[in-house]
C-alpha cells in the first residue's frame, strides 16, 4: 500500500477533487481517458497543470503527476482546466455538513451535554478547517493558472521581439533597395543617349521598384504590436490585482476562533451541565459566507486569467503568419537586389568589351597605315648624292617583313570580327533576358 501511486486532481470547473490509482507504467493518455469518464471533460480539452504552472508532458508516463517529497503523495494536487471554457462562474457548493453539525446549525440554541457537545464541536472545527483548505487549494489552482499565463506571455514577448526585429531589418533593406534603384535608374537614363540601352531591362527595374513597395506591407505590424501591448498591460494589471493574492485571512481568523472555542469547552468538567452551540454556529455561518465571497472573487479573477491566455493562444498564429510574410518579403528584396546587381555587372562587361574592341581597331589601323609606308619609303643617305634608283626596291629581307605585317593585319581583322560578333550576341541575350 505504501508504494501505491495515487494522483489527486482538482477539477477547477467544479471545485471537486477526483483521485486515481495509477497503474504501473500507465501513460498520460490513459489517465486522461479515465479523467474524461469521471469529469466529462474530453481529452482534447483537458489541460493538466502542476503547481508551478507547467503543463504535463504527454510523452511522459502518468507518474509525472506524483512527486516524491516531504509532503508526500496525499497533499500534492494536479489542477484540471477545461480549455473550451474561459469563464468559470460556478455556482460552487461548499462541502456538505455532517449530520451532527447540521443538527446544531438547524437549532443553535439546543442544549446538549458537555461530552456530546465536545464531539459535535470537534466535527464543527474540522468543517471550518476544511472550508479554509478548500479555498487554499482553489487559490493554488488559480496561482498555477497565473504561472501558466506568464509562461505563455514570455513566449509571446519572445516571438514579438523576433517579429519587430525582422520588421526593422526588412524596413532597412527596403530603404536601401529604393535608394539604390532610384540612383541606378537615374544613371541609366543619363547614359542611354551614348551608351547601352535595353527597354526590357528598364521595365524590369521599374517593376522591381513597384514590387518592393508592395513588400513594404509586410513590415506593417503595428496592429499586432498594439494588441500585444494592450494584452501585456492587462496581464500586469491582473498581477497587481488584490485578488491575485490570498484572501483567506478572515477564514483563518475564524478557524482560530473555532479552535479556541473548542479548547474552552474541553477544559470544562464533564459534569451534568448542558450548553448550546450559538457561538460555534456563528463561526460556521461566517466561514461559509466568507468562503462564498472569496470564491466569487477568485473565480472572477481566474476567468480573466484564462481570457488573457486565450487571447495569447489566438495571437500566436497571427504572429507566425506575420513572421513568414516578413521573411518572404525579405527574400524577395534580396533576390531583386542580386538580380539587379548581376545585370549592372553584365552591362559593365559589355561596355568594357566595346571599349577594348575600339582600342584594338584603332591600334590595328595605325599599324596598317604606318607599316606599308615605312616599307616603301626610300632609304635616305647621309651624303648629298642621290640614291641609286635600284636601291628603292625591296630586298629579300624586306619582302619577308612585309609579308609578316600583312599576316598580322589579317589576324587583327579576324580578332576584331570575332569580338564584334561576341558583343552582338551578348547584347541580344541581354535584350532577351
C-alpha positions as CSV (number, residue, x, y, z in Angstrom):
1,X,0.0,0.0,0.0
2,X,2.9,2.4,0.8
3,X,4.3,2.0,-2.7
4,X,1.0,2.7,-4.5
5,X,0.9,5.9,-6.6
6,X,-2.3,7.9,-6.2
7,X,-2.9,11.2,-8.1
8,X,-5.3,13.8,-6.8
9,X,-6.8,16.1,-9.4
10,X,-8.7,19.2,-8.6
11,X,-11.3,20.0,-11.2
12,X,-11.3,23.8,-11.3
13,X,-14.6,23.8,-13.2
14,X,-16.5,22.2,-10.4
15,X,-14.1,22.7,-7.4
16,X,-14.1,19.0,-6.7
17,X,-11.3,16.6,-6.2
18,X,-11.0,13.3,-8.0
19,X,-8.4,10.7,-7.2
20,X,-7.0,7.9,-9.3
21,X,-4.8,4.9,-8.5
22,X,-2.0,4.9,-11.1
23,X,-1.2,1.6,-12.8
24,X,2.5,0.8,-13.3
25,X,3.8,2.5,-16.4
26,X,0.4,4.0,-17.2
27,X,0.5,6.6,-20.0
28,X,-0.8,10.1,-19.6
29,X,-3.3,9.5,-22.4
30,X,-4.8,6.5,-20.4
31,X,-5.1,8.7,-17.3
32,X,-6.8,11.4,-19.4
33,X,-9.4,8.9,-20.7
34,X,-10.2,8.0,-17.1
35,X,-10.5,11.7,-16.2
36,X,-12.9,12.2,-19.1
37,X,-15.1,9.4,-17.9
38,X,-15.1,10.9,-14.4
39,X,-15.5,14.6,-15.2
40,X,-17.0,14.7,-18.6
41,X,-14.1,16.9,-20.0
42,X,-12.8,15.5,-23.2
43,X,-9.2,14.6,-23.5
44,X,-8.7,17.3,-26.2
45,X,-10.0,20.0,-23.9
46,X,-8.1,18.8,-20.8
47,X,-5.2,21.0,-19.5
48,X,-3.4,19.5,-16.5
49,X,-1.1,21.9,-14.7
50,X,1.3,21.3,-11.9
51,X,1.6,23.9,-9.1
52,X,4.5,25.5,-11.0
53,X,2.2,26.2,-14.0
54,X,3.9,23.6,-16.2
55,X,1.6,21.6,-18.4
56,X,2.0,17.8,-18.1
57,X,4.1,16.3,-20.9
58,X,2.1,13.8,-23.0
59,X,5.3,12.0,-23.9
60,X,6.0,11.1,-20.3
61,X,4.1,8.5,-18.2
62,X,1.3,9.4,-15.8
63,X,3.6,9.1,-12.8
64,X,4.8,12.6,-13.5
65,X,1.7,13.7,-11.7
66,X,3.1,12.3,-8.4
67,X,6.3,13.7,-6.8
68,X,8.3,12.3,-4.0
69,X,9.0,14.7,-1.2
70,X,8.4,15.7,2.4
71,X,4.8,16.4,1.9
72,X,4.1,13.0,0.4
73,X,1.6,11.9,-2.2
74,X,-1.5,12.8,-0.2
75,X,-1.2,16.5,-0.4
76,X,0.1,17.1,-3.9
77,X,-2.5,18.3,-6.4
78,X,-2.8,18.4,-10.2
79,X,-5.1,21.1,-11.5
80,X,-7.5,20.3,-14.3
81,X,-8.8,23.1,-16.6
82,X,-11.3,22.9,-19.5
83,X,-9.7,24.6,-22.5
84,X,-13.1,25.1,-24.1
85,X,-14.1,27.4,-21.3
86,X,-12.7,30.7,-20.3
87,X,-15.4,31.8,-17.8
88,X,-15.7,29.8,-14.5
89,X,-18.7,31.3,-12.7
90,X,-20.0,28.4,-10.6
91,X,-22.1,28.0,-8.6
92,X,-19.7,26.1,-6.4
93,X,-21.4,24.4,-3.4
94,X,-19.5,24.2,-0.1
95,X,-18.6,20.9,1.3
96,X,-21.6,19.2,2.9
97,X,-22.2,19.3,6.7
98,X,-22.2,16.1,8.8
99,X,-25.4,15.1,10.4
100,X,-24.4,16.2,13.9
101,X,-23.1,19.6,12.8
102,X,-26.2,20.1,10.6
103,X,-28.2,19.4,13.8
104,X,-26.7,22.3,15.7
105,X,-26.8,24.6,12.7
106,X,-30.6,24.0,12.4
107,X,-31.1,24.9,16.1
108,X,-28.1,26.6,17.6
109,X,-29.8,27.1,21.0
110,X,-30.5,23.4,21.6
111,X,-28.9,22.3,24.9
112,X,-26.5,19.3,24.7
113,X,-24.5,17.5,27.4
114,X,-20.8,18.6,27.5
115,X,-19.4,15.2,26.4
116,X,-21.7,15.1,23.4
117,X,-21.1,18.8,22.7
118,X,-17.4,18.1,22.5
119,X,-17.8,15.6,19.7
120,X,-20.1,17.9,17.8
121,X,-17.9,20.9,18.1
122,X,-14.8,18.8,17.1
123,X,-16.6,18.0,13.8
124,X,-17.6,21.6,13.5
125,X,-13.9,22.7,13.9
126,X,-13.0,20.1,11.3
127,X,-15.6,21.5,8.9
128,X,-14.3,25.1,9.3
129,X,-10.7,24.0,8.7
130,X,-11.9,22.1,5.6
131,X,-13.6,25.2,4.2
132,X,-10.3,27.1,4.6
133,X,-8.3,24.3,3.0
134,X,-10.8,24.1,0.1
135,X,-10.2,27.8,-0.6
136,X,-6.4,27.3,-0.3
137,X,-6.4,24.5,-2.9
138,X,-8.5,26.6,-5.3
139,X,-6.3,29.6,-4.8
140,X,-3.3,27.4,-5.6
141,X,-5.0,26.3,-8.8
142,X,-5.5,30.0,-9.7
143,X,-1.8,30.6,-9.0
144,X,-0.9,27.7,-11.3
145,X,-3.1,29.3,-14.0
146,X,-1.3,32.6,-13.5
147,X,2.1,31.0,-13.8
148,X,1.0,29.2,-16.9
149,X,-0.2,32.6,-18.3
150,X,3.1,34.1,-17.6
151,X,4.9,31.3,-19.4
152,X,2.6,31.9,-22.4
153,X,3.3,35.6,-22.1
154,X,7.0,35.1,-22.1
155,X,6.8,33.1,-25.3
156,X,4.6,35.8,-26.8
157,X,7.1,38.5,-25.9
158,X,9.9,36.4,-27.4
159,X,8.0,36.0,-30.7
160,X,7.0,39.7,-30.7
161,X,10.7,40.7,-30.3
162,X,11.6,38.4,-33.2
163,X,8.8,39.9,-35.3
164,X,9.8,43.5,-34.5
165,X,13.5,42.8,-35.2
166,X,12.6,41.1,-38.6
167,X,10.3,44.0,-39.5
168,X,13.1,46.6,-38.7
169,X,15.6,44.6,-40.8
170,X,13.1,44.5,-43.7
171,X,12.4,48.2,-43.4
172,X,16.2,49.0,-43.6
173,X,16.7,46.7,-46.6
174,X,13.7,48.3,-48.4
175,X,15.0,51.8,-47.8
176,X,18.4,50.7,-49.1
177,X,16.8,49.0,-52.1
178,X,14.7,52.0,-53.0
179,X,17.6,54.4,-52.8
180,X,19.8,52.1,-54.9
181,X,17.3,51.5,-57.6
182,X,16.5,55.2,-57.9
183,X,20.2,56.0,-58.3
184,X,20.6,53.2,-60.9
185,X,17.6,54.4,-62.9
186,X,18.9,58.0,-62.9
187,X,22.4,56.9,-64.0
188,X,21.0,54.5,-66.6
189,X,18.8,57.3,-68.1
190,X,21.9,59.6,-68.3
191,X,23.9,57.1,-70.4
192,X,21.2,55.8,-72.7
193,X,21.9,58.5,-75.3
194,X,25.5,57.5,-75.8
195,X,25.8,54.1,-74.1
196,X,23.9,50.9,-73.8
197,X,20.1,50.7,-73.7
198,X,17.6,47.9,-73.0
199,X,13.9,48.8,-72.7
200,X,13.1,45.3,-71.3
201,X,15.7,45.7,-68.6
202,X,14.4,49.2,-67.8
203,X,10.9,47.9,-67.5
204,X,12.1,45.1,-65.2
205,X,13.8,47.5,-62.9
206,X,10.6,49.6,-62.6
207,X,8.6,46.5,-61.9
208,X,11.1,45.7,-59.1
209,X,10.6,49.1,-57.6
210,X,6.8,48.6,-57.6
211,X,7.2,45.1,-56.1
212,X,9.4,46.5,-53.4
213,X,6.7,49.0,-52.5
214,X,4.3,46.0,-52.1
215,X,6.8,44.2,-49.9
216,X,6.6,47.2,-47.5
217,X,3.2,46.0,-46.5
218,X,4.8,43.0,-44.7
219,X,6.7,45.3,-42.3
220,X,3.4,46.8,-41.1
221,X,3.0,45.0,-37.8
222,X,1.5,48.0,-35.9
223,X,-1.9,46.3,-35.3
224,X,-0.3,43.3,-33.8
225,X,2.1,45.3,-31.7
226,X,-0.9,47.3,-30.3
227,X,-2.8,44.1,-29.4
228,X,0.3,42.6,-27.7
229,X,1.0,45.8,-25.7
230,X,-2.7,46.0,-24.6
231,X,-2.6,42.4,-23.6
232,X,0.7,42.9,-21.7
233,X,-0.9,45.8,-19.8
234,X,-3.9,43.7,-18.9
235,X,-1.6,40.9,-17.6
236,X,0.3,43.4,-15.5
237,X,-2.9,44.7,-14.0
238,X,-4.0,41.1,-13.2
239,X,-0.7,40.6,-11.4
240,X,-1.2,43.7,-9.4
241,X,-4.8,42.9,-8.5
242,X,-5.6,42.2,-4.8
243,X,-7.4,39.1,-6.0
244,X,-4.1,37.7,-7.2
245,X,-3.1,37.3,-3.6
246,X,-4.5,35.1,-0.9
247,X,-7.8,36.4,0.6
248,X,-8.2,33.8,3.3
249,X,-7.3,36.0,6.3
250,X,-10.9,36.2,7.5
251,X,-11.3,32.4,7.2
252,X,-8.0,31.8,9.0
253,X,-9.1,34.0,11.9
254,X,-12.5,32.2,12.1
255,X,-10.7,28.9,12.1
256,X,-8.6,30.1,15.1
257,X,-11.7,31.3,16.9
258,X,-13.4,27.9,16.4
259,X,-10.3,26.1,17.7
260,X,-10.2,28.4,20.8
261,X,-13.9,27.7,21.5
262,X,-13.3,24.0,21.3
263,X,-10.4,24.3,23.7
264,X,-12.5,26.3,26.2
265,X,-15.2,23.6,26.0
266,X,-12.6,20.9,26.5
267,X,-11.5,22.4,29.8
268,X,-15.0,22.4,31.3
269,X,-15.6,19.5,33.6
270,X,-17.7,16.6,32.2
271,X,-20.5,17.1,34.7
272,X,-24.2,17.1,34.1
273,X,-24.0,20.6,32.7
274,X,-25.6,21.4,29.4
275,X,-24.7,24.2,26.9
276,X,-25.8,25.4,23.5
277,X,-23.8,25.9,20.2
278,X,-24.7,29.6,19.4
279,X,-21.1,30.8,19.2
280,X,-19.8,27.8,17.2
281,X,-22.7,28.1,14.7
282,X,-22.0,31.8,14.2
283,X,-18.4,30.9,13.3
284,X,-19.6,28.2,10.9
285,X,-22.1,30.6,9.2
286,X,-19.4,33.4,8.9
287,X,-16.9,31.0,7.5
288,X,-19.4,29.8,4.8
289,X,-20.2,33.4,3.9
290,X,-16.5,34.3,3.8
291,X,-15.8,31.4,1.5
292,X,-18.6,32.3,-0.8
293,X,-17.2,35.8,-1.1
294,X,-13.6,34.9,-1.7
295,X,-14.5,32.1,-4.1
296,X,-16.6,34.5,-6.2
297,X,-13.6,36.9,-6.4
298,X,-11.2,34.0,-7.0
299,X,-13.1,32.6,-10.0
300,X,-13.8,36.1,-11.4
301,X,-10.1,36.7,-11.4
302,X,-9.4,33.2,-12.8
303,X,-11.8,33.8,-15.7
304,X,-9.8,37.0,-16.5
305,X,-6.6,35.0,-16.4
306,X,-8.0,32.3,-18.7
307,X,-9.3,35.0,-21.1
308,X,-5.9,36.6,-21.4
309,X,-4.4,33.2,-22.0
310,X,-6.9,32.5,-24.8
311,X,-6.0,35.9,-26.4
312,X,-2.3,34.9,-26.4
313,X,-3.2,31.5,-27.9
314,X,-5.2,33.3,-30.7
315,X,-2.4,35.8,-31.3
316,X,0.5,33.3,-31.7
317,X,-0.7,32.0,-35.1
318,X,-1.1,35.6,-36.4
319,X,2.5,36.4,-35.3
320,X,3.7,33.3,-37.1
321,X,1.9,34.4,-40.3
322,X,3.4,37.9,-39.9
323,X,6.9,36.5,-39.4
324,X,6.5,34.3,-42.5
325,X,5.3,37.3,-44.6
326,X,8.3,39.3,-43.4
327,X,10.7,36.5,-44.3
328,X,9.2,36.1,-47.7
329,X,9.4,39.8,-48.4
330,X,13.0,39.9,-47.2
331,X,13.9,37.0,-49.5
332,X,12.2,38.7,-52.4
333,X,14.0,42.0,-51.8
334,X,17.4,40.2,-51.6
335,X,16.6,38.3,-54.8
336,X,15.7,41.5,-56.7
337,X,18.8,43.2,-55.4
338,X,21.0,40.3,-56.5
339,X,19.4,40.2,-60.0
340,X,19.8,44.0,-60.5
341,X,23.5,43.8,-59.5
342,X,24.1,40.9,-61.9
343,X,22.5,43.0,-64.7
344,X,24.7,46.0,-63.8
345,X,27.8,43.9,-64.0
346,X,26.6,42.5,-67.3
347,X,26.3,46.0,-68.6
348,X,29.7,46.8,-67.4
349,X,31.1,43.7,-69.1
350,X,29.5,44.8,-72.4
351,X,30.9,48.3,-72.0
352,X,34.4,47.1,-71.3
353,X,34.2,44.7,-74.3
354,X,33.2,47.5,-76.6
355,X,35.9,49.8,-75.2
356,X,38.6,47.1,-75.7
357,X,37.4,46.4,-79.2
358,X,37.6,50.0,-80.2
359,X,41.2,50.1,-78.8
360,X,42.2,47.1,-80.8
361,X,40.7,48.5,-84.0
362,X,42.4,51.8,-83.7
363,X,45.8,50.2,-82.9
364,X,45.4,47.8,-85.8
365,X,44.5,50.7,-88.2
366,X,47.5,52.7,-87.0
367,X,49.8,49.7,-87.6
368,X,48.4,49.1,-91.1
369,X,48.9,52.7,-92.1
370,X,52.5,53.0,-90.8
371,X,53.9,49.7,-91.8
372,X,53.5,49.9,-95.6
373,X,54.6,53.5,-95.7
374,X,57.7,52.6,-93.8
375,X,58.4,49.7,-96.2
376,X,58.1,51.7,-99.4
377,X,59.8,54.9,-98.3
378,X,63.2,55.4,-100.0
379,X,66.3,55.0,-97.9
380,X,67.9,58.4,-97.3
381,X,71.6,58.7,-97.3
382,X,73.8,60.9,-95.3
383,X,75.5,62.3,-98.4
384,X,74.4,64.8,-101.0
385,X,74.4,62.3,-103.8
386,X,71.1,60.9,-104.9
387,X,70.4,57.3,-104.2
388,X,70.6,54.7,-106.9
389,X,67.2,54.0,-108.4
390,X,67.5,50.3,-107.7
391,X,68.2,51.0,-104.1
392,X,64.4,51.6,-103.5
393,X,63.4,48.1,-104.5
394,X,62.7,45.7,-101.6
395,X,65.4,43.4,-100.6
396,X,64.6,39.7,-99.7
397,X,64.6,40.5,-96.0
398,X,62.2,43.5,-96.6
399,X,59.8,41.2,-98.5
400,X,59.7,38.8,-95.6
401,X,58.9,41.7,-93.2
402,X,56.1,43.0,-95.4
403,X,54.5,39.5,-95.5
404,X,54.6,39.4,-91.7
405,X,52.9,42.7,-91.5
406,X,50.1,41.6,-93.9
407,X,49.6,38.4,-91.9
408,X,49.5,40.4,-88.6
409,X,46.8,42.7,-90.1
410,X,44.7,39.7,-91.2
411,X,44.9,38.3,-87.7
412,X,43.8,41.6,-86.2
413,X,40.9,41.7,-88.6
414,X,39.8,38.2,-87.7
415,X,40.1,39.1,-84.0
416,X,38.1,42.2,-84.4
417,X,35.3,40.3,-86.3
418,X,35.1,37.7,-83.5
419,X,34.9,40.4,-80.8
420,X,32.1,42.3,-82.7
421,X,30.2,39.0,-83.1
422,X,30.5,38.3,-79.3
423,X,29.3,41.8,-78.4
424,X,26.3,41.4,-80.7
425,X,25.4,38.0,-79.1
426,X,25.8,39.5,-75.5
427,X,23.5,42.4,-76.4
428,X,20.9,40.1,-77.9
429,X,21.0,37.9,-74.8
430,X,20.6,40.9,-72.6
431,X,17.6,42.1,-74.6
432,X,16.0,38.7,-74.3
433,X,16.6,38.5,-70.5
